[in-house]
Amino acid sequence: MSSPTLLLLDEPSMGLAPILVEEIFSIIEEINSRGTSILLVEQNANMALQIAHRAYVLETGRVVLSGLAREVAENPQVKAAYLGEA
């Protein structure tokens, strides 16, 4: 338990003030940089894609898109549906 190889996180930013969300994501990045893999389920797609290596977009329980996080973030459909860009 003291040295996990994988950490599963489900909506760690839910209900938090924006300043705390930034702190949480900073801590997640730090944990990952120390060698722990992280599976993050997060509705704050913008923040999640900024720190993720890979991304999976789910719609009604099915994976509809996957790839490197930077590529998923640049996808026009993802921008429109999840990142508030037209």
All heavy atoms as an XYZ file, in Angstrom:
649
protein
N       0.813     -1.199      0.000
C       0.000      0.000      0.000
C       0.860      1.268      0.000
O       0.407      2.289     -0.471
C      -0.903      0.017      1.228
C      -1.932     -1.101      1.279
S      -3.236     -0.934      0.072
C      -4.095      0.479      0.674
N       2.066      1.191      0.509
C       2.865      2.413      0.598
C       3.571      2.766     -0.715
O       4.012      3.889     -0.875
C       3.896      2.280      1.718
O       4.806      1.236      1.411
N       3.661      1.824     -1.636
C       4.309      2.097     -2.918
C       3.465      1.548     -4.067
O       3.860      0.602     -4.739
C       5.695      1.456     -2.949
O       6.505      1.952     -1.932
N       2.315      2.147     -4.314
C       1.453      1.606     -5.368
C       2.076      1.821     -6.745
O       2.833      2.759     -6.968
C       0.165      2.412     -5.222
C       0.623      3.714     -4.653
C       1.760      3.359     -3.728
N       1.743      0.936     -7.676
C       2.179      1.121     -9.054
C       1.072      1.767     -9.880
O       1.333      2.285    -10.956
C       2.576     -0.220     -9.697
O       1.477     -1.119     -9.605
C       3.781     -0.817     -8.981
N      -0.156      1.721     -9.358
C      -1.302      2.299    -10.055
C      -2.224      2.967     -9.054
O      -2.533      2.400     -8.009
C      -2.071      1.202    -10.808
C      -3.362      1.621    -11.513
C      -3.074      2.607    -12.629
C      -4.091      0.396    -12.053
N      -2.664      4.172     -9.393
C      -3.604      4.922     -8.569
C      -4.838      5.202     -9.418
O      -4.722      5.750    -10.518
C      -2.968      6.231     -8.105
C      -3.826      7.189     -7.284
C      -4.261      6.535     -5.967
C      -3.061      8.474     -7.004
N      -6.009      4.817     -8.929
C      -7.261      5.057     -9.632
C      -7.962      6.242     -8.983
O      -8.198      6.234     -7.777
C      -8.167      3.824     -9.557
C      -7.559      2.502    -10.006
C      -8.524      1.355     -9.744
C      -7.174      2.559    -11.465
N      -8.298      7.250     -9.773
C      -8.951      8.448     -9.247
C     -10.241      8.704    -10.013
O     -10.245      8.768    -11.239
C      -8.033      9.670     -9.392
C      -6.726      9.624     -8.612
C      -5.839     10.794     -9.005
C      -6.997      9.641     -7.126
N     -11.330      8.870     -9.285
C     -12.634      9.131     -9.887
C     -13.103     10.518     -9.471
O     -13.443     10.750     -8.318
C     -13.632      8.063     -9.436
C     -14.990      8.195    -10.096
O     -15.094      8.921    -11.110
O     -15.940      7.576     -9.609
N     -13.083     11.437    -10.413
C     -13.554     12.812    -10.211
C     -12.915     13.506     -8.995
O     -13.622     14.021     -8.120
C     -15.081     12.838    -10.067
C     -15.841     12.277    -11.241
C     -15.824     13.180    -12.463
O     -15.415     14.350    -12.352
O     -16.218     12.697    -13.527
N     -11.585     13.557     -8.918
C     -10.968     14.186     -7.744
C     -11.238     15.682     -7.616
O     -11.072     16.237     -6.535
C      -9.472     13.920     -7.948
C      -9.324     13.759     -9.416
C     -10.601     13.107     -9.881
N     -11.688     16.331     -8.690
C     -11.925     17.779     -8.608
C     -13.388     18.134     -8.360
O     -13.708     19.314     -8.188
C     -11.468     18.452     -9.909
O     -12.331     18.121    -10.974
N     -14.256     17.151     -8.305
C     -15.689     17.426     -8.190
C     -16.011     18.239     -6.934
O     -15.639     17.881     -5.825
C     -16.488     16.132     -8.165
C     -18.001     16.367     -8.122
S     -18.924     14.833     -8.174
C     -19.011     14.633     -9.935
N     -16.684     19.356     -7.152
C     -17.162     20.178     -6.046
C     -16.119     21.069     -5.395
O     -16.420     21.726     -4.410
N     -14.912     21.099     -5.947
C     -13.853     21.899     -5.331
C     -13.763     23.283     -5.956
O     -14.085     23.473     -7.129
C     -12.501     21.196     -5.481
C     -12.358     19.836     -4.816
C     -10.970     19.279     -5.093
C     -12.601     19.931     -3.322
N     -13.282     24.230     -5.175
C     -13.023     25.579     -5.673
C     -11.899     25.508     -6.707
O     -11.025     24.649     -6.613
C     -12.616     26.494     -4.521
N     -11.917     26.400     -7.699
C     -10.903     26.365     -8.767
C      -9.461     26.327     -8.267
O      -8.627     25.624     -8.831
C     -11.185     27.634     -9.566
C     -12.651     27.871     -9.367
C     -12.920     27.427     -7.944
N      -9.157     27.049     -7.210
C      -7.777     27.042     -6.708
C      -7.393     25.671     -6.163
O      -6.261     25.221     -6.302
C      -7.536     28.150     -5.669
C      -6.046     28.271     -5.393
C      -8.276     27.896     -4.380
C      -5.567     29.685     -5.312
N      -8.357     24.976     -5.569
C      -8.088     23.631     -5.070
C      -7.971     22.630     -6.210
O      -7.190     21.675     -6.129
C      -9.166     23.190     -4.088
C      -9.197     23.947     -2.761
C     -10.369     23.490     -1.907
C      -7.893     23.771     -2.012
N      -8.714     22.853     -7.275
C      -8.620     21.983     -8.451
C      -7.201     22.048     -9.015
O      -6.596     21.017     -9.315
C      -9.655     22.377     -9.519
C      -9.407     21.638    -10.820
C     -11.067     22.114     -9.014
N      -6.655     23.234     -9.121
C      -5.284     23.388     -9.612
C      -4.301     22.661     -8.706
O      -3.372     22.009     -9.180
C      -4.922     24.864     -9.722
C      -5.640     25.567    -10.852
C      -5.255     27.028    -10.978
O      -4.158     27.402    -10.515
O      -6.048     27.785    -11.559
N      -4.503     22.756     -7.403
C      -3.613     22.082     -6.456
C      -3.725     20.564     -6.572
O      -2.710     19.864     -6.574
C      -3.935     22.527     -5.023
C      -2.947     22.017     -4.012
C      -3.149     22.611     -2.633
O      -3.724     23.705     -2.519
O      -2.716     21.958     -1.668
N      -4.939     20.065     -6.697
C      -5.155     18.622     -6.849
C      -4.448     18.104     -8.096
O      -3.756     17.085     -8.063
C      -6.666     18.282     -6.905
C      -7.322     18.497     -5.551
C      -6.911     16.871     -7.423
C      -6.887     17.529     -4.474
N      -4.608     18.813     -9.217
C      -3.976     18.365    -10.457
C      -2.461     18.457    -10.375
O      -1.751     17.629    -10.938
C      -4.536     19.123    -11.660
C      -5.805     18.516    -12.182
C      -7.029     18.859    -11.651
C      -5.773     17.562    -13.186
C      -8.208     18.288    -12.104
C      -6.940     16.983    -13.660
C      -8.165     17.343    -13.114
N      -1.953     19.419     -9.661
C      -0.512     19.525     -9.446
C      -0.004     18.321     -8.645
O       1.045     17.746     -8.958
C      -0.193     20.832     -8.715
O       1.181     20.916     -8.442
N      -0.765     17.924     -7.642
C      -0.392     16.760     -6.831
C      -0.454     15.483     -7.672
O       0.431     14.621     -7.571
C      -1.303     16.660     -5.588
C      -1.010     17.821     -4.630
C      -1.137     15.310     -4.892
C      -2.035     18.008     -3.529
N      -1.460     15.380     -8.519
C      -1.573     14.217     -9.404
C      -0.342     14.126    -10.304
O       0.245     13.056    -10.481
C      -2.875     14.280    -10.233
C      -4.090     14.087     -9.321
C      -2.864     13.239    -11.351
C      -5.422     14.399     -9.987
N       0.061     15.250    -10.880
C       1.262     15.268    -11.725
C       2.503     14.852    -10.942
O       3.348     14.109    -11.449
C       1.479     16.663    -12.306
C       0.578     17.005    -13.457
C       0.925     18.344    -14.053
O       0.730     19.371    -13.365
O       1.394     18.352    -15.209
N       2.615     15.317     -9.715
C       3.775     14.976     -8.874
C       3.816     13.480     -8.583
O       4.874     12.843     -8.671
C       3.731     15.772     -7.565
C       4.830     15.422     -6.585
C       6.234     15.732     -7.092
O       6.390     16.627     -7.930
O       7.180     15.056     -6.625
N       2.676     12.907     -8.242
C       2.606     11.466     -7.972
C       3.036     10.685     -9.212
O       3.823      9.743     -9.135
C       1.186     11.066     -7.523
C       0.884     11.647     -6.146
C       1.017      9.539     -7.515
C      -0.576     11.550     -5.726
N       2.540     11.105    -10.368
C       2.894     10.434    -11.616
C       4.382     10.575    -11.924
O       5.017      9.614    -12.374
C       2.042     10.986    -12.763
C       2.349     10.314    -14.071
O       2.868     10.952    -14.986
N       2.039      9.041    -14.177
N       4.943     11.736    -11.670
C       6.368     11.955    -11.960
C       7.270     11.085    -11.102
O       8.412     10.829    -11.460
C       6.739     13.429    -11.783
O       6.802     13.775    -10.414
N       6.748     10.584    -10.000
C       7.519      9.707     -9.111
C       7.378      8.232     -9.497
O       7.866      7.363     -8.788
C       7.084      9.914     -7.666
C       7.455     11.286     -7.151
C       7.068     11.449     -5.718
N       7.383     12.793     -5.270
C       7.245     13.201     -4.040
N       6.788     12.382     -3.109
N       7.549     14.433     -3.706
N       6.667      7.977    -10.616
C       6.617      6.622    -11.133
C       5.321      5.866    -10.949
O       5.221      4.713    -11.358
N       4.328      6.484    -10.358
C       3.037      5.822    -10.180
C       2.151      6.109    -11.386
O       1.949      7.272    -11.743
C       2.333      6.315     -8.897
O       3.181      6.066     -7.779
C       1.000      5.614     -8.685
N       1.655      5.050    -12.015
C       0.692      5.227    -13.112
C      -0.643      5.654    -12.523
O      -0.999      5.238    -11.414
C       0.514      3.919    -13.876
O       1.716      3.547    -14.498
N      -1.371      6.476    -13.264
C      -2.645      6.992    -12.757
C      -3.726      6.802    -13.812
O      -3.528      7.155    -14.981
C      -2.529      8.485    -12.383
C      -1.502      8.644    -11.255
C      -3.883      9.061    -11.989
C      -1.180     10.067    -10.892
N      -4.845      6.255    -13.376
C      -6.044      6.192    -14.209
C      -7.001      7.226    -13.634
O      -7.480      7.083    -12.511
C      -6.681      4.810    -14.190
C      -8.006      4.689    -14.949
C      -7.803      4.988    -16.429
C      -8.609      3.326    -14.755
N      -7.235      8.277    -14.394
C      -8.030      9.412    -13.931
C      -9.336      9.469    -14.702
O      -9.338      9.563    -15.932
C      -7.241     10.711    -14.151
C      -7.950     12.029    -13.897
C      -8.325     12.160    -12.427
C      -7.068     13.184    -14.339
N     -10.441      9.413    -13.997
C     -11.765      9.618    -14.584
C     -12.183     11.017    -14.157
O     -12.273     11.300    -12.968
C     -12.778      8.563    -14.077
C     -14.158      8.840    -14.638
C     -12.304      7.167    -14.416
N     -12.403     11.896    -15.134
C     -12.599     13.308    -14.792
C     -13.486     13.994    -15.826
O     -13.269     13.843    -17.027
C     -11.235     13.998    -14.733
C     -11.253     15.452    -14.397
C     -11.825     15.767    -13.037
O     -11.303     15.273    -12.028
O     -12.815     16.525    -12.991
N     -14.489     14.743    -15.351
C     -15.335     15.506    -16.257
C     -14.697     16.831    -16.659
O     -15.072     17.409    -17.667
C     -16.710     15.750    -15.640
C     -17.554     14.511    -15.640
C     -18.979     14.782    -15.184
O     -19.297     15.853    -14.688
N     -19.828     13.801    -15.364
N     -13.745     17.290    -15.885
C     -13.032     18.513    -16.248
C     -12.007     18.128    -17.319
O     -10.821     17.964    -17.066
C     -12.351     19.116    -15.015
C     -11.711     20.452    -15.297
O     -11.411     20.793    -16.431
N     -11.472     21.211    -14.240
N     -12.508     17.983    -18.544
C     -11.692     17.484    -19.651
C     -10.490     18.376    -19.923
O      -9.398     17.876    -20.212
C     -12.544     17.348    -20.906
N     -10.666     19.659    -19.824
C      -9.565     20.576    -20.102
C      -8.379     20.317    -19.171
O      -7.246     20.158    -19.626
C     -10.039     22.027    -20.003
C      -9.024     22.995    -20.549
O      -8.327     22.701    -21.498
N      -8.939     24.155    -19.938
N      -8.626     20.271    -17.897
C      -7.547     20.030    -16.929
C      -6.955     18.636    -17.108
O      -5.740     18.459    -17.078
C      -8.054     20.208    -15.495
C      -8.349     21.618    -15.100
S      -6.884     22.669    -14.958
C      -6.123     22.012    -13.494
N      -7.817     17.649    -17.276
C      -7.347     16.271    -17.410
C      -6.451     16.107    -18.633
O      -5.401     15.461    -18.563
C      -8.538     15.320    -17.474
N      -6.848     16.697    -19.754
C      -6.057     16.567    -20.979
C      -4.731     17.313    -20.893
O      -3.778     16.969    -21.583
C      -6.868     17.040    -22.188
C      -8.000     16.105    -22.606
C      -8.897     16.780    -23.646
C      -7.466     14.785    -23.129
N      -4.655     18.302    -20.038
C      -3.403     19.042    -19.871
C      -2.327     18.204    -19.183
O      -1.136     18.398    -19.430
C      -3.633     20.321    -19.066
C      -4.361     21.392    -19.831
C      -4.574     22.635    -18.985
O      -3.738     23.003    -18.175
N      -5.710     23.281    -19.174
N      -2.731     17.267    -18.329
C      -1.736     16.491    -17.585
C      -1.629     15.037    -18.044
O      -0.697     14.346    -17.686
C      -2.000     16.535    -16.063
C      -3.268     15.784    -15.696
C      -2.016     17.961    -15.551
C      -3.397     15.518    -14.204
N      -2.586     14.590    -18.853
C      -2.618     13.184    -19.255
C      -1.604     12.872    -20.350
O      -1.216     13.736    -21.128
C      -4.021     12.823    -19.749
N      -1.210     11.610    -20.397
C      -0.376     11.116    -21.485
C      -1.284     10.548    -22.579
O      -1.060     10.791    -23.751
C       0.568     10.020    -20.996
C       1.521     10.498    -19.953
N       2.765      9.949    -19.763
C       1.437     11.477    -19.024
C       3.393     10.556    -18.781
N       2.591     11.490    -18.313
N      -2.282      9.771    -22.170
C      -3.254      9.178    -23.091
C      -4.647      9.579    -22.633
O      -4.857      9.888    -21.466
C      -3.155      7.650    -23.093
C      -1.852      7.151    -23.701
C      -1.904      5.697    -24.085
N      -2.982      5.340    -24.996
C      -2.967      5.522    -26.313
N      -1.928      6.089    -26.884
N      -3.985      5.140    -27.063
N      -5.594      9.543    -23.581
C      -6.974      9.913    -23.252
C      -7.942      8.961    -23.939
O      -7.674      8.470    -25.043
C      -7.256     11.352    -23.694
N      -9.043      8.737    -23.268
C     -10.133      7.920    -23.787
C     -11.421      8.698    -23.574
O     -11.699      9.121    -22.459
C     -10.207      6.578    -23.052
C      -8.943      5.772    -23.194
C      -7.866      5.968    -22.344
C      -8.817      4.836    -24.213
C      -6.687      5.257    -22.494
C      -7.646      4.110    -24.370
C      -6.585      4.325    -23.509
O      -5.422      3.621    -23.664
N     -12.179      8.887    -24.629
C     -13.454      9.601    -24.536
C     -14.558      8.546    -24.516
O     -14.642      7.709    -25.415
C     -13.658     10.562    -25.724
C     -15.010     11.242    -25.634
C     -12.529     11.594    -25.765
N     -15.382      8.605    -23.469
C     -16.487      7.669    -23.330
C     -17.799      8.377    -23.597
O     -18.006      9.501    -23.145
C     -16.531      7.085    -21.913
C     -15.301      6.327    -21.433
C     -15.471      5.926    -19.971
C     -15.048      5.112    -22.286
N     -18.678      7.720    -24.311
C     -20.050      8.188    -24.497
C     -20.958      7.008    -24.234
O     -20.804      5.959    -24.865
C     -20.253      8.730    -25.917
C     -19.589     10.062    -26.147
C     -19.837     10.607    -27.540
O     -20.597      9.994    -28.314
O     -19.252     11.648    -27.859
N     -21.856      7.177    -23.307
C     -22.782      6.119    -22.874
C     -22.066      4.793    -22.655
O     -22.501      3.741    -23.113
C     -23.967      5.945    -23.861
O     -23.461      5.596    -25.156
C     -24.803      7.206    -23.947
N     -20.932      4.878    -21.965
C     -20.207      3.673    -21.565
C     -19.328      3.037    -22.619
O     -18.746      1.981    -22.381
N     -19.196      3.666    -23.767
C     -18.372      3.100    -24.840
C     -17.233      4.058    -25.175
O     -17.426      5.272    -25.212
C     -19.209      2.869    -26.089
C     -20.419      1.986    -25.808
C     -21.087      1.617    -27.062
N     -20.522      0.287    -27.361
C     -20.850     -0.426    -28.400
N     -21.681      0.031    -29.276
N     -20.322     -1.615    -28.578
N     -16.071      3.484    -25.472
C     -14.933      4.291    -25.912
C     -15.186      4.694    -27.363
O     -15.324      3.838    -28.231
C     -13.608      3.514    -25.798
C     -12.458      4.338    -26.355
C     -13.333      3.117    -24.355
N     -15.297      6.001    -27.606
C     -15.551      6.492    -28.955
C     -14.321      7.153    -29.574
O     -14.291      7.412    -30.769
C     -16.754      7.460    -28.999
C     -18.034      6.738    -28.624
C     -16.523      8.664    -28.111
N     -13.310      7.416    -28.745
C     -12.084      8.038    -29.226
C     -10.983      7.760    -28.227
O     -11.220      7.812    -27.012
C     -12.292      9.551    -29.385
C     -11.122     10.377    -29.890
C     -10.785      9.997    -31.334
C     -11.442     11.857    -29.808
N      -9.795      7.473    -28.719
C      -8.650      7.293    -27.832
C      -7.387      7.693    -28.564
O      -7.347      7.743    -29.795
C      -8.554      5.835    -27.356
O      -8.251      4.974    -28.431
N      -6.373      8.008    -27.802
C      -5.088      8.376    -28.384
C      -4.266      9.187    -27.407
O      -4.593      9.278    -26.219
N      -3.184      9.753    -27.910
C      -2.379     10.631    -27.073
C      -3.232     11.814    -26.636
O      -4.045     12.327    -27.421
C      -1.154     11.125    -27.837
C      -0.147     10.052    -28.261
C       0.957     10.662    -29.111
C       0.434      9.352    -27.040
N      -3.068     12.246    -25.407
C      -3.919     13.307    -24.859
C      -3.865     14.569    -25.710
O      -4.896     15.192    -25.963
C      -3.524     13.609    -23.420
N      -2.687     14.939    -26.174
C      -2.575     16.173    -26.977
C      -3.338     16.048    -28.287
O      -3.898     17.017    -28.781
C      -1.122     16.565    -27.181
C      -0.323     15.642    -28.037
C       1.133     16.125    -28.192
N       1.910     15.183    -28.953
C       2.540     14.134    -28.439
N       2.478     13.907    -27.143
N       3.221     13.311    -29.207
N      -3.359     14.834    -28.861
C      -4.109     14.626    -30.107
C      -5.612     14.659    -29.849
O      -6.368     15.244    -30.626
C      -3.711     13.297    -30.741
C      -2.284     13.278    -31.248
C      -1.819     11.903    -31.678
O      -2.578     10.913    -31.508
O      -0.686     11.810    -32.186
N      -6.039     14.044    -28.775
C      -7.465     14.053    -28.422
C      -7.911     15.489    -28.140
O      -8.984     15.901    -28.565
C      -7.748     13.120    -27.223
C      -9.171     13.289    -26.709
C      -7.481     11.663    -27.610
N      -7.081     16.262    -27.467
C      -7.424     17.651    -27.148
C      -7.572     18.502    -28.397
O      -8.308     19.487    -28.392
C      -6.365     18.254    -26.227
N      -6.898     18.138    -29.471
C      -6.972     18.895    -30.721
C      -8.094     18.424    -31.641
O      -8.372     19.054    -32.659
C      -5.636     18.830    -31.465
C      -4.531     19.584    -30.763
C      -4.848     21.058    -30.568
O      -5.362     21.699    -31.512
O      -4.603     21.570    -29.465
N      -8.762     17.341    -31.293
C      -9.849     16.808    -32.107
C     -11.011     17.807    -32.124
O     -11.485     18.226    -31.064
C     -10.301     15.466    -31.537
C     -11.406     14.834    -32.330
O     -12.532     15.329    -32.351
N     -11.106     13.715    -32.962
N     -11.489     18.206    -33.299
C     -12.564     19.196    -33.378
C     -13.840     18.785    -32.642
O     -14.493     19.637    -32.024
C     -12.836     19.329    -34.885
C     -11.611     18.823    -35.551
C     -11.013     17.808    -34.628
N     -14.178     17.521    -32.672
C     -15.383     17.048    -31.969
C     -15.204     17.151    -30.459
O     -16.131     17.522    -29.742
C     -15.727     15.621    -32.382
C     -16.159     15.516    -33.822
C     -16.263     14.074    -34.272
O     -15.341     13.290    -34.070
N     -17.392     13.743    -34.865
N     -14.012     16.828    -29.979
C     -13.737     16.927    -28.540
C     -13.747     18.392    -28.120
O     -14.321     18.740    -27.083
C     -12.381     16.259    -28.191
C     -11.982     16.541    -26.752
C     -12.458     14.751    -28.438
N     -13.158     19.244    -28.932
C     -13.153     20.682    -28.620
C     -14.570     21.202    -28.488
O     -14.885     21.944    -27.554
C     -12.406     21.466    -29.702
C     -10.920     21.360    -29.635
C     -10.306     22.230    -30.718
C      -8.817     22.316    -30.575
N      -8.218     23.210    -31.562
N     -15.432     20.839    -29.418
C     -16.806     21.331    -29.406
C     -17.625     20.750    -28.264
O     -18.359     21.475    -27.589
C     -17.477     21.021    -30.745
N     -17.488     19.463    -28.014
C     -18.341     18.800    -27.037
C     -17.859     18.928    -25.598
O     -18.668     19.011    -24.676
C     -18.477     17.319    -27.401
N     -16.535     18.934    -25.392
C     -16.009     18.847    -24.027
C     -15.168     20.023    -23.578
O     -14.979     20.228    -22.392
C     -15.186     17.563    -23.867
C     -15.973     16.331    -24.169
C     -15.840     15.668    -25.375
C     -16.881     15.825    -23.243
C     -16.566     14.525    -25.661
C     -17.630     14.685    -23.521
C     -17.474     14.051    -24.723
O     -18.206     12.932    -25.004
N     -14.638     20.785    -24.524
C     -13.729     21.867    -24.145
C     -14.325     23.246    -24.373
O     -13.663     24.253    -24.168
C     -12.405     21.727    -24.925
C     -11.681     20.393    -24.722
C     -10.417     20.348    -25.568
C     -11.373     20.136    -23.259
N     -15.578     23.290    -24.808
C     -16.275     24.561    -24.966
C     -15.770     25.408    -26.107
O     -15.926     26.618    -26.096
N     -15.175     24.774    -27.115
C     -14.704     25.509    -28.272
C     -15.543     25.135    -29.483
O     -15.996     24.015    -29.606
C     -13.237     25.187    -28.551
C     -12.316     25.581    -27.415
C     -10.870     25.228    -27.686
O     -10.484     25.186    -28.863
O     -10.147     24.987    -26.720
N     -15.741     26.085    -30.362
C     -16.530     25.803    -31.573
C     -15.643     25.524    -32.755
O     -14.526     25.857    -32.822
C     -17.447     26.968    -31.870
